[in-house]
Amino acid sequence: IRYYKLYCPPVMRTKYKLTRQQANFWNTVYRKGLGEFAYRNNLDLRHISFPASPRARPEVFDVDISDRALVGIGGGKDSAVAVELLKEMQYPVSGFIVETYTSHDIAERMCMIGGIGSLTIRRTLDKKIFEALPGAYSGHIPISAVYAFLGVLSALLYDYRYVVVGNEHSSNFGNVEHKGETVNHQWSKSAEFESLFQNYVQEHRTSSITYFSIVRPFYEIRIGELFARYPKYFPHFTGCNRKFRIDQKKRPRGLWCTECAKCAFVFLILTPFIEREKLIEIFGRNMLDDRALQPLFADVLGFGEMKPFDCVGPFEGAPAALLIAREKYADSAIVQALKMKGR
């Protein structure tokens, strides 16, 4: 999909014959998974059509596999909570890490702190796609869908029955409408994708492995509350997507850039549950005391034009968290400004 988006060719060809059900699955993954990409580039991807063959037959196989879980580790609070919940149930668990070009030290450290082993997959992309190719498009891809397939393949190769992720209920909510479609930055983390992917794997690949999110029922604010129970992770986790840019020169020096929507959202979500001084220590500063960030916080809190294209929850979560913690941050510039506006 990373290569497809460069030019969005109108005709699809596959060497592997697909059934109609398989083709429909891929049509949906490409169309909805590239929704934000299509919106930003003003493209209409409703024409995407993988070819189906009446002669194709699903090749489903079953294998004997150990009753243990492989948990996707990205370095954030959600995967840490997923690991701790499984450990509390005394379930055998290992971390699953995907590296692209460079080592993922943050995820490896999170596994070490969680007291679990890890399996690392190196994902390599053709360097040409980072060049200034004439007429090529750029933009967001459904990276969690890529990780889902890598997770199932790894579970099959290395003997794990479950591929577990930390995708919360908040990922089900979209950002904007485009060409008759709801655009959701987190679509490949959503319950819709999870269900489609589960069915695809079970019906067309193998029924021996199950992919699911252990925190699916929870909103971000509930995950923030759970994460606050595990202070051992505080100095080492991050949710800032800029920290994981392929170009290392564009990464912030610390674990948090404290300038993006994701940093603002995580800061807000954790305000009720982690002591003020500790939270400021984690982020390196009190983000609510920077007037320049007011438009960013307005977007996250639902006072702006639209929900930011980032892994942030719906508009109910952040305001609720700030309301709970308002006394602790009453003297902060952003809280004062919002109070003056009657928010």
C-alpha positions as CSV (number, residue, x, y, z in Angstrom):
1,I,0.0,0.0,0.0
2,R,3.0,2.3,0.6
3,Y,3.9,1.8,-3.0
4,Y,0.4,2.0,-4.4
5,K,-0.2,5.5,-3.0
6,L,2.7,7.0,-5.0
7,Y,0.6,7.1,-8.1
8,C,-2.8,5.4,-7.2
9,P,-2.9,3.4,-10.5
10,P,-6.5,2.9,-11.7
11,V,-6.0,-0.8,-12.6
12,M,-5.0,-3.5,-10.1
13,R,-3.2,-6.7,-11.2
14,T,-2.4,-9.5,-8.8
15,K,-0.3,-12.7,-9.4
16,Y,-2.3,-14.5,-6.7
17,K,-5.9,-15.2,-7.7
18,L,-8.4,-13.6,-5.3
19,T,-12.0,-14.7,-4.5
20,R,-14.7,-12.1,-4.6
21,Q,-14.7,-11.9,-0.8
22,Q,-10.9,-11.5,-0.7
23,A,-11.1,-8.8,-3.4
24,N,-13.8,-6.9,-1.5
25,F,-11.7,-7.1,1.7
26,W,-8.7,-5.4,-0.1
27,N,-11.0,-2.9,-1.8
28,T,-12.2,-1.8,1.7
29,V,-8.7,-1.8,3.3
30,Y,-7.3,0.4,0.5
31,R,-10.3,2.7,0.2
32,K,-10.9,3.3,3.9
33,G,-7.3,2.9,5.0
34,L,-6.2,5.6,2.6
35,G,-9.1,7.9,3.5
36,E,-7.0,10.6,5.1
37,F,-4.5,10.4,2.2
38,A,-7.3,10.8,-0.3
39,Y,-8.8,13.8,1.6
40,R,-5.4,15.6,1.9
41,N,-4.7,15.1,-1.8
42,N,-8.3,15.7,-2.9
43,L,-8.5,12.3,-4.6
44,D,-11.5,10.0,-5.2
45,L,-10.4,6.4,-4.5
46,R,-13.9,4.8,-4.9
47,H,-12.6,3.3,-8.1
48,I,-10.2,0.9,-6.3
49,S,-11.0,-2.6,-7.5
50,F,-8.9,-5.6,-6.8
51,P,-9.6,-8.3,-9.5
52,A,-11.6,-11.4,-8.5
53,S,-11.4,-14.8,-10.2
54,P,-14.3,-17.3,-10.2
55,R,-11.6,-20.0,-10.2
56,A,-10.0,-18.8,-6.9
57,R,-10.4,-20.9,-3.8
58,P,-9.4,-19.9,-0.2
59,E,-6.4,-21.8,1.0
60,V,-7.2,-22.2,4.7
61,F,-4.9,-24.3,6.9
62,D,-4.7,-25.2,10.6
63,V,-1.6,-25.9,12.7
64,D,-0.9,-27.0,16.2
65,I,0.1,-23.8,18.1
66,S,0.9,-22.8,21.7
67,D,-1.7,-21.0,23.8
68,R,0.3,-17.8,24.3
69,A,0.0,-14.2,23.1
70,L,2.1,-11.9,21.0
71,V,1.4,-8.2,21.9
72,G,2.2,-5.3,19.6
73,I,4.5,-2.9,21.3
74,G,4.8,0.6,20.0
75,G,6.2,2.4,23.0
76,G,3.0,4.0,24.2
77,K,0.6,3.7,27.2
78,D,-2.0,1.5,25.4
79,S,0.4,-1.4,24.7
80,A,1.8,-1.2,28.2
81,V,-1.7,-1.5,29.6
82,A,-2.4,-4.5,27.3
83,V,0.8,-6.2,28.5
84,E,-0.1,-5.6,32.2
85,L,-3.7,-6.8,31.8
86,L,-2.5,-10.1,30.3
87,K,0.2,-10.5,33.0
88,E,-2.5,-10.0,35.7
89,M,-4.3,-12.9,34.1
90,Q,-1.1,-14.9,34.2
91,Y,-1.1,-15.3,30.5
92,P,2.1,-16.2,28.6
93,V,3.0,-13.1,26.7
94,S,5.8,-11.7,24.5
95,G,6.2,-8.3,22.8
96,F,6.1,-7.8,19.0
97,I,8.1,-4.9,17.7
98,V,8.3,-3.6,14.1
99,E,11.4,-1.7,13.1
100,T,11.7,0.4,9.9
101,Y,15.4,0.9,9.1
102,T,16.4,2.0,12.6
103,S,16.2,0.1,15.9
104,H,13.2,0.6,18.1
105,D,14.9,1.2,21.4
106,I,11.8,2.6,23.1
107,A,9.7,-0.5,22.4
108,E,12.5,-2.8,23.5
109,R,12.9,-0.8,26.7
110,M,9.1,-1.0,27.4
111,C,9.3,-4.8,27.0
112,M,12.2,-5.0,29.4
113,I,10.4,-2.9,32.0
114,G,7.3,-5.0,31.6
115,G,9.4,-8.1,32.2
116,I,8.5,-9.8,28.9
117,G,10.6,-11.1,26.0
118,S,10.3,-9.6,22.6
119,L,10.2,-10.6,18.9
120,T,11.5,-7.9,16.5
121,I,10.7,-7.7,12.8
122,R,12.7,-5.4,10.5
123,R,10.5,-3.7,7.8
124,T,12.5,-2.4,4.9
125,L,11.1,0.0,2.3
126,D,12.7,0.9,-1.1
127,K,14.6,4.1,-0.6
128,K,13.3,5.4,-3.9
129,I,9.9,6.2,-2.3
130,F,11.5,8.8,-0.2
131,E,12.9,10.7,-3.2
132,A,11.1,13.6,-4.9
133,L,9.5,11.4,-7.6
134,P,7.7,13.5,-10.3
135,G,3.9,13.5,-9.9
136,A,4.0,11.2,-6.9
137,Y,1.6,11.6,-4.0
138,S,2.4,11.5,-0.3
139,G,0.4,11.0,2.9
140,H,-0.9,8.7,5.6
141,I,-1.2,4.9,5.2
142,P,-3.1,2.4,7.5
143,I,0.1,1.3,9.2
144,S,-1.7,-0.6,11.9
145,A,-3.1,-2.9,9.1
146,V,0.5,-3.6,8.0
147,Y,1.4,-4.4,11.5
148,A,-1.6,-6.7,11.8
149,F,-0.5,-8.8,8.9
150,L,3.1,-8.9,10.2
151,G,1.8,-9.9,13.6
152,V,-0.2,-12.9,12.2
153,L,2.7,-14.0,10.1
154,S,5.0,-13.8,13.1
155,A,2.5,-15.7,15.3
156,L,2.4,-18.5,12.7
157,L,6.2,-18.7,12.4
158,Y,7.0,-18.4,16.0
159,D,4.1,-20.4,17.7
160,Y,1.7,-17.9,19.2
161,R,-2.1,-18.4,19.2
162,Y,-3.1,-14.7,19.7
163,V,-1.9,-11.4,18.3
164,V,-3.0,-8.8,20.8
165,V,-3.0,-5.0,20.3
166,G,-3.9,-2.0,22.4
167,N,-6.5,-0.3,20.1
168,E,-9.1,1.5,22.2
169,H,-12.7,2.3,21.6
170,S,-11.8,5.9,20.8
171,S,-10.2,4.8,17.5
172,N,-13.7,4.2,16.1
173,F,-14.5,7.9,15.6
174,G,-13.8,9.7,12.3
175,N,-12.4,13.1,11.5
176,V,-14.2,14.5,8.5
177,E,-16.4,13.5,5.5
178,H,-14.9,13.2,2.0
179,K,-16.5,11.9,-1.2
180,G,-19.3,10.3,0.8
181,E,-16.9,8.5,3.1
182,T,-16.1,9.0,6.8
183,V,-12.3,9.7,7.0
184,N,-10.8,8.2,10.1
185,H,-7.1,8.7,10.7
186,Q,-7.2,5.6,13.0
187,W,-9.3,3.4,10.8
188,S,-6.8,0.5,10.8
189,K,-7.1,0.6,14.6
190,S,-10.9,0.6,14.6
191,A,-13.3,-2.1,15.5
192,E,-14.5,-2.2,11.9
193,F,-11.0,-3.1,10.7
194,E,-10.5,-5.5,13.5
195,S,-13.7,-7.4,12.6
196,L,-12.8,-7.4,8.9
197,F,-9.3,-8.6,9.5
198,Q,-10.4,-11.3,12.0
199,N,-12.9,-12.7,9.4
200,Y,-10.3,-12.5,6.6
201,V,-7.7,-14.4,8.5
202,Q,-10.2,-17.0,9.8
203,E,-11.9,-17.6,6.5
204,H,-9.0,-17.2,4.0
205,R,-5.8,-18.0,5.9
206,T,-5.9,-19.9,9.2
207,S,-8.3,-20.4,12.0
208,S,-5.3,-21.2,14.3
209,I,-4.5,-17.6,15.1
210,T,-6.8,-14.8,16.4
211,Y,-6.1,-11.1,16.2
212,F,-7.9,-8.8,18.7
213,S,-7.6,-5.7,20.9
214,I,-7.7,-6.3,24.6
215,V,-8.6,-2.7,25.4
216,R,-11.3,-2.4,22.8
217,P,-14.2,-1.5,25.2
218,F,-12.2,1.4,26.8
219,Y,-12.1,5.1,26.0
220,E,-8.7,6.8,26.2
221,I,-9.5,8.3,29.5
222,R,-10.0,4.9,31.0
223,I,-6.7,3.7,29.6
224,G,-5.1,6.8,31.0
225,E,-6.4,5.8,34.4
226,L,-5.2,2.2,34.1
227,F,-1.7,3.3,32.8
228,A,-1.3,5.6,35.9
229,R,-1.2,2.4,38.0
230,Y,2.2,1.5,36.4
231,P,4.7,4.3,37.2
232,K,7.6,2.1,36.2
233,Y,6.8,3.1,32.6
234,F,6.6,6.8,33.1
235,P,10.1,7.8,32.2
236,H,10.2,5.6,29.1
237,F,7.0,5.7,27.2
238,T,5.9,8.0,24.4
239,G,2.9,8.6,22.2
240,C,4.4,11.3,20.0
241,N,4.4,10.1,16.4
242,R,7.2,12.5,15.5
243,K,9.5,10.4,17.7
244,F,9.1,7.6,15.2
245,R,9.7,9.4,12.0
246,I,11.9,7.4,9.5
247,D,14.1,10.5,9.1
248,Q,15.9,10.6,12.4
249,K,16.9,14.3,11.8
250,K,13.2,15.2,12.1
251,R,12.6,13.5,15.4
252,P,12.5,15.5,18.7
253,R,15.4,15.1,21.0
254,G,13.2,13.9,24.0
255,L,10.4,11.4,24.1
256,W,7.8,14.2,23.4
257,C,7.9,17.1,21.0
258,T,5.2,18.9,23.1
259,E,4.1,20.7,20.0
260,C,1.7,18.2,18.3
261,A,-1.9,17.2,18.8
262,K,-1.0,13.7,20.1
263,C,1.3,15.2,22.8
264,A,-1.5,17.7,23.8
265,F,-4.1,14.9,24.0
266,V,-2.0,12.5,26.0
267,F,-1.0,15.3,28.4
268,L,-4.7,16.1,28.9
269,I,-5.8,12.5,29.3
270,L,-3.2,11.9,32.1
271,T,-3.8,15.1,34.0
272,P,-6.4,13.6,36.4
273,F,-4.4,10.5,37.2
274,I,-0.7,11.5,37.5
275,E,0.5,14.2,39.9
276,R,1.1,17.5,38.3
277,E,4.9,17.7,39.0
278,K,5.4,14.1,37.8
279,L,3.4,14.8,34.6
280,I,5.4,17.9,33.9
281,E,8.6,15.9,34.5
282,I,7.4,13.3,32.0
283,F,6.8,15.8,29.2
284,G,9.5,18.2,30.1
285,R,7.2,21.2,30.6
286,N,3.6,22.1,31.4
287,M,2.0,22.2,28.0
288,L,-1.1,23.9,29.5
289,D,1.1,26.9,30.3
290,D,2.0,27.8,26.7
291,R,-0.4,30.3,25.1
292,A,1.0,29.5,21.7
293,L,-0.5,26.0,22.0
294,Q,-4.1,27.3,22.5
295,P,-5.3,26.6,19.0
296,L,-3.9,23.1,19.3
297,F,-5.6,22.4,22.6
298,A,-8.8,23.9,21.1
299,D,-8.8,21.3,18.3
300,V,-8.2,18.5,20.8
301,L,-10.9,19.7,23.2
302,G,-13.4,20.1,20.4
303,F,-13.4,23.9,20.1
304,G,-11.6,24.0,16.8
305,E,-12.6,23.3,13.3
306,M,-12.2,19.5,13.3
307,K,-10.7,16.6,15.1
308,P,-6.9,16.6,14.4
309,F,-5.5,14.0,12.0
310,D,-3.6,12.1,14.8
311,C,-4.2,9.3,17.2
312,V,-6.5,11.3,19.5
313,G,-9.8,10.3,21.1
314,P,-13.3,11.9,20.5
315,F,-14.1,15.3,21.9
316,E,-15.7,13.9,25.1
317,G,-12.4,12.5,26.6
318,A,-10.0,15.4,26.7
319,P,-12.6,17.9,28.2
320,A,-13.7,15.4,30.8
321,A,-10.0,14.9,31.8
322,L,-9.4,18.6,32.0
323,L,-12.6,19.1,34.0
324,I,-11.5,16.6,36.6
325,A,-8.1,18.1,36.9
326,R,-9.0,21.8,36.5
327,E,-8.1,22.7,40.1
328,K,-4.6,21.3,39.7
329,Y,-4.0,23.4,36.6
330,A,-6.2,26.5,37.5
331,D,-3.2,28.8,37.2
332,S,-2.1,27.5,33.7
333,A,-2.4,29.9,30.8
334,I,-4.6,27.6,28.6
335,V,-7.0,26.9,31.4
336,Q,-7.3,30.6,32.2
337,A,-7.9,31.4,28.5
338,L,-10.6,28.8,28.1
339,K,-12.2,29.9,31.3
340,M,-12.3,33.5,30.1
341,K,-14.1,32.3,26.9
342,G,-16.7,30.5,29.0
343,R,-15.5,27.0,27.9
